[in-house]
């Protein structure tokens, strides 16, 4: 009987220890991974993004945000890379605020501020339009007019209405590069590349969320000649871990809670109360000028023939020896009389002396007597007679060039 009681007690202790360990494991799991049903208010964006940008009120869209310290050629979805996940093409940003601005809301170029972000409430792996063709892949941020509905999908009037300055184009073989901004071509080529590509923007609903499946992954695999990895998206509990960082084996962590509307009295901290009426700095001015139609066409007209012109010049550059003969041809050789034995050698070919006047006479120039000179000869008294020799007139003796009788 005692043995039975002891065994029962040991069994109870073992079950209790196992349940405690399992509860700790489940707590750790919940602490690192948050369920998709978690919610935040849109005011969470106000607090989280304020250190990295400026909030101001736009009449058409309400509170909008613009980032600090962006380069003149910066565009949304520029600094990061693409990953193919179970929700299609997902953008992994190198900017710490990218967890919100590239997965919620829309982007628009505002004249006084440059690029500004309009907050949204629906998460997506990326809110971009796609173009494909002629060995190029292009994407651009969707404007606020692109609306999403779970039953109807994406509603957007015309992708062709997106300005050319908004697009990023890269060769198809580099679409999976980690530092893809190094492959983005000049914005001045976008006008031509838009004409040589077609719209392939396409969204689906997967698991109750938007999925960006614009480019056929099989076509990309043919171009890069290797399989494109399929990655699974994992929900995490903080924005710091939710910008597309690796989680476990083959997973990417994204912070994607449901977003509730802000209250009537909620506003961003340190928000700008007065709207700017002029371009704030030279960087915005350059971004605006770079995207204007006339400027883009002018720069493209200069850039397009540049490679052909360079190639033509390269084809017509002669070899060093040929170039030397072309630029500085050798003078025809004239038979030189042998110098008398014991006499000093004359000066080099083509040298003459004009000690009395201080200037040499050029080829074909007439002498003081009105007779044309032979090549390398002068007829003045005391000057060289034949090539390489000087003669003392009246004495019949040759002397060194430059001596006077």
C-alpha positions in Angstrom: 0.0 0.0 0.0 2.8 2.4 0.8 4.4 1.7 -2.5 1.2 2.5 -4.4 0.9 5.8 -2.5 4.5 6.7 -3.2 4.2 5.9 -6.9 1.0 8.0 -7.1 2.8 10.9 -5.4 5.7 10.8 -7.7 3.4 10.7 -10.7 1.6 13.7 -9.5 4.8 15.6 -9.0 6.0 14.7 -12.5 2.7 15.9 -14.1 2.9 19.2 -12.2 6.5 19.8 -13.3 5.6 19.1 -16.9 2.7 21.4 -16.9 4.8 24.2 -15.4 7.5 23.8 -18.0 4.9 23.9 -20.8 3.4 27.0 -19.4 6.8 28.7 -19.3 7.4 27.7 -22.9 4.0 29.1 -24.0 4.7 32.4 -22.1 8.0 32.8 -23.9 6.4 32.1 -27.2 3.6 34.6 -26.6 6.2 37.2 -25.5 8.1 36.9 -28.8 5.2 36.4 -31.2 2.0 38.4 -31.1 -1.3 37.1 -32.5 -2.7 38.8 -35.6 -5.7 39.9 -33.7 -3.9 42.5 -31.6 -4.9 46.2 -32.0 -3.4 49.6 -31.7 -4.7 53.1 -32.3 -3.6 55.2 -35.3 -2.2 57.6 -32.7 0.5 54.9 -32.1 2.0 56.1 -35.4 2.1 59.7 -34.1 4.3 58.7 -31.1 6.5 56.2 -32.8 7.4 58.2 -35.9 7.9 61.6 -34.4 11.6 61.2 -33.7 12.3 60.4 -37.3 10.1 63.0 -39.1 7.7 65.8 -39.0 4.0 65.7 -38.7 1.8 68.4 -40.3 -1.9 68.6 -41.3 -2.8 68.4 -45.0 -6.3 69.6 -45.9 -7.1 66.6 -48.1 -5.6 63.8 -45.9 -5.4 65.1 -42.4 -2.2 64.4 -40.4 0.6 63.3 -42.6 4.3 62.6 -42.0 7.5 63.4 -43.8 10.9 61.8 -43.0 14.1 63.7 -42.0 17.5 63.4 -43.7 16.6 62.0 -47.1 18.8 62.4 -50.1 17.6 64.4 -53.2 17.1 61.2 -55.3 15.3 59.3 -52.5 11.9 57.7 -53.1 9.7 55.4 -51.1 10.7 51.7 -51.4 14.2 52.8 -52.3 16.5 51.8 -49.4 15.9 48.1 -48.8 15.2 44.8 -50.7 12.5 42.5 -51.9 11.6 39.1 -50.5 9.0 36.7 -51.8 6.8 35.5 -48.9 3.5 33.7 -48.4 1.9 37.1 -48.9 3.7 37.8 -52.2 6.4 40.5 -52.7 7.3 42.0 -49.3 9.5 45.0 -48.8 12.2 44.8 -46.1 13.3 48.3 -45.3 16.7 49.5 -44.0 15.0 52.5 -42.3 13.8 51.9 -38.8 10.4 53.6 -39.5 9.8 51.3 -42.5 7.7 48.9 -40.4 4.8 51.4 -40.6 5.3 53.6 -43.7 5.8 50.7 -46.2 3.1 48.4 -44.9 0.3 50.8 -43.9 -0.9 53.9 -45.7 0.1 55.5 -49.0 2.8 58.0 -50.2 2.4 61.2 -52.2 4.8 64.0 -53.3 3.8 67.3 -51.8 5.2 70.5 -53.3 6.3 72.2 -50.1 7.5 69.1 -48.2 8.6 66.6 -50.8 7.5 63.0 -50.1 4.9 62.6 -47.3 3.2 59.5 -45.9 -0.5 59.3 -45.3 -1.3 56.8 -42.5 -3.6 53.9 -43.2 -5.2 51.1 -41.3 -4.7 48.0 -43.4 -1.4 46.1 -43.4 0.1 44.7 -46.7 3.5 43.3 -47.6 4.0 46.4 -49.8 1.7 49.0 -51.3 3.3 49.4 -54.7 2.4 49.2 -58.4 4.5 47.1 -60.7 5.8 47.3 -64.3 7.6 44.6 -66.2 9.2 44.2 -69.6 12.2 44.7 -71.8 14.6 43.3 -69.2 13.5 45.8 -66.6 11.3 45.7 -63.4 9.8 48.8 -62.0 7.8 49.7 -58.9 6.2 52.9 -57.5 4.3 53.7 -54.2 0.6 53.7 -54.6 -1.0 57.1 -54.0 -3.8 57.8 -51.5 -6.4 57.3 -54.3 -5.7 53.5 -54.3 -8.3 52.0 -52.0 -8.4 48.5 -50.5 -11.6 46.5 -49.7 -11.5 42.9 -48.5 -14.3 41.9 -50.8 -13.4 43.9 -53.9 -9.6 44.0 -53.5 -7.6 47.0 -54.8 -9.4 49.9 -56.4 -7.3 52.2 -58.4 -8.2 54.2 -61.5 -5.0 54.2 -63.7 -1.5 53.1 -62.8 -0.3 55.1 -65.8 -1.2 58.2 -63.9 1.6 57.7 -61.5 4.3 60.3 -62.3 7.6 59.0 -63.8 9.6 60.5 -61.0 7.9 58.0 -58.5 9.2 54.9 -60.2 12.3 52.8 -59.4 13.6 50.6 -62.3 16.2 47.9 -62.0 17.4 45.1 -64.4 15.4 42.0 -63.9 18.5 40.1 -62.9 19.0 42.4 -59.9 15.5 42.5 -58.5 16.6 40.3 -55.6 19.7 42.2 -54.6 20.0 43.1 -51.0 21.3 46.7 -51.7 18.9 47.2 -54.5 19.2 51.0 -54.4 22.6 50.6 -56.0 20.9 49.1 -59.1 18.1 51.7 -59.4 18.6 53.5 -62.7 18.5 57.2 -63.2 15.1 58.8 -63.0 15.8 60.5 -66.3 15.3 57.1 -68.0 11.9 56.4 -66.5 10.0 58.1 -69.3 11.5 55.6 -71.8 11.3 52.6 -69.5 7.6 53.3 -68.8 6.9 53.1 -72.5 8.9 49.8 -72.9 7.1 48.1 -70.0 3.6 47.0 -69.1 1.5 47.2 -66.0 1.5 44.0 -63.9 0.0 45.3 -60.7 -2.1 42.6 -59.0 -3.3 42.0 -55.4 -5.1 39.0 -53.9 -6.6 38.3 -50.5 -4.8 35.7 -48.5 -5.7 34.9 -44.9 -7.9 38.0 -44.7 -5.0 40.3 -45.7 -3.8 41.8 -49.0 -1.1 39.9 -50.9 1.0 41.7 -53.5 1.6 39.2 -56.4 2.2 41.6 -59.2 5.3 39.9 -60.8 5.2 36.3 -61.7 7.9 34.7 -59.5 8.5 32.0 -62.2 9.6 34.7 -64.6 12.1 36.1 -62.1 13.5 32.7 -61.5 14.1 32.3 -65.3 16.0 35.6 -65.3 18.1 35.0 -62.2 18.6 31.3 -63.1 18.0 30.1 -59.6 15.0 29.4 -57.4 13.5 32.3 -55.5 13.3 31.5 -51.8 9.8 31.3 -50.3 9.7 32.9 -46.8 7.0 32.7 -44.2 5.8 35.9 -42.4 5.7 35.6 -38.6 3.9 38.1 -36.4 6.0 39.8 -33.7 5.1 42.0 -30.8 7.2 45.1 -31.3 8.1 47.4 -34.2 11.8 47.0 -33.5 11.5 43.4 -34.5 8.8 43.9 -37.1 10.6 45.4 -40.1 11.3 42.1 -41.8 14.0 40.7 -39.5 14.7 36.9 -39.7 12.7 34.8 -37.2 13.6 31.2 -36.7 14.4 29.1 -39.7 12.9 30.6 -42.9 10.7 33.2 -41.3 10.5 37.0 -41.4 9.1 39.0 -38.5 6.6 41.7 -39.2 4.6 43.9 -36.7 1.2 44.1 -38.2 -1.6 44.7 -35.7 -5.0 45.9 -36.6 -5.2 49.8 -36.5 -8.2 51.6 -35.0 -9.1 55.2 -35.9 -7.7 58.0 -33.7 -9.9 59.9 -31.4 -11.2 63.4 -32.2 -8.8 65.1 -29.9 -5.7 63.0 -30.7 -2.9 64.6 -32.6 0.8 64.0 -33.1 3.2 65.3 -30.5 5.3 68.3 -31.6 3.2 68.7 -34.7 3.6 71.6 -37.1 0.7 74.0 -36.7 1.4 76.3 -39.6 1.6 74.8 -43.1 4.6 75.7 -45.2 4.0 77.8 -48.3 7.4 77.5 -49.9 9.9 74.8 -50.7 11.7 74.3 -47.4 15.2 73.5 -48.6 17.3 72.8 -51.7 16.9 69.1 -51.4 13.2 69.2 -51.9 13.7 71.7 -54.8 16.0 69.3 -56.5 13.6 66.4 -56.0 10.8 68.4 -57.4 12.9 69.6 -60.4 14.1 66.0 -61.0 10.6 64.8 -61.4 9.2 67.6 -63.8 8.4 66.3 -67.2 10.5 68.9 -69.1 13.5 68.3 -67.0 13.2 64.5 -67.3 12.9 64.7 -71.1 15.9 67.0 -71.3 18.1 64.9 -69.1 17.0 61.7 -70.9 17.8 63.3 -74.3 21.4 63.9 -73.1 21.8 60.5 -71.4 20.4 58.3 -74.1 23.0 58.9 -76.8 25.9 59.0 -74.3 26.8 55.3 -74.5 26.7 55.3 -78.3 28.8 58.4 -78.6 31.4 57.0 -76.2 31.5 53.7 -78.1 32.0 55.6 -81.4 34.8 57.5 -80.0 36.4 54.4 -78.7 36.2 52.7 -82.1 38.0 55.6 -83.7 40.9 56.1 -81.3 44.1 55.1 -83.2 46.9 53.1 -81.7 49.6 55.2 -80.0 52.0 54.8 -82.9 49.4 55.7 -85.5 48.2 58.6 -83.4 51.7 60.0 -83.3 52.1 59.8 -87.0 48.7 61.4 -87.5 49.3 64.3 -85.2 53.0 64.9 -85.8 54.0 63.6 -89.2 57.7 63.1 -89.8 59.3 65.5 -92.2 60.7 64.1 -95.4 64.3 63.1 -95.2 66.8 65.0 -97.2 70.1 63.5 -98.2 72.9 64.9 -96.0 76.3 65.6 -97.4 79.1 64.0 -95.4 80.9 66.5 -93.3 84.6 67.0 -94.1 87.0 64.9 -91.9 88.1 66.8 -88.9 85.3 69.3 -89.2 82.6 69.7 -86.5 79.2 68.2 -87.1 76.4 70.6 -87.8 73.2 71.2 -85.8 70.2 68.9 -85.9 67.8 68.8 -88.8 65.5 71.7 -89.1 67.4 74.1 -86.9 68.3 77.6 -88.2 69.7 80.6 -86.5 68.7 84.2 -86.8 71.1 85.8 -84.4 70.9 89.1 -86.0 67.1 89.2 -86.0 66.4 86.8 -83.2 63.7 84.8 -85.0 64.0 81.6 -87.2 62.4 81.6 -90.6 59.6 79.1 -91.3 59.4 76.7 -94.2 58.4 78.4 -97.4 59.1 81.9 -96.0 61.0 84.3 -98.4 64.4 85.7 -97.5 65.5 89.3 -97.5 66.5 88.8 -101.1 63.0 87.8 -102.1 63.8 84.1 -102.9 61.9 81.3 -101.2 64.0 79.3 -98.8 64.6 75.6 -99.0 63.5 73.4 -96.2 66.0 73.9 -93.3 68.0 76.6 -95.2 68.5 80.4 -94.9 70.3 82.7 -97.3 71.3 85.5 -95.0 75.0 86.2 -94.6 76.4 83.9 -91.9 73.4 81.6 -91.9 73.2 77.9 -92.9 73.4 77.1 -96.6 72.9 73.4 -96.9 71.1 71.1 -94.6 73.0 70.8 -91.4 75.9 73.0 -92.5 76.9 76.7 -92.2 79.3 78.4 -94.5 81.3 81.5 -94.1 80.5 83.6 -97.2 83.7 84.7 -99.0 86.0 82.3 -97.2 84.5 78.9 -98.2 85.0 77.5 -94.8 82.3 75.7 -92.8 81.8 76.8 -89.2 79.5 76.0 -86.3 76.0 77.3 -86.5 75.8 80.6 -84.6 79.5 81.7 -85.2 80.1 85.1 -87.0 83.0 85.6 -89.4 
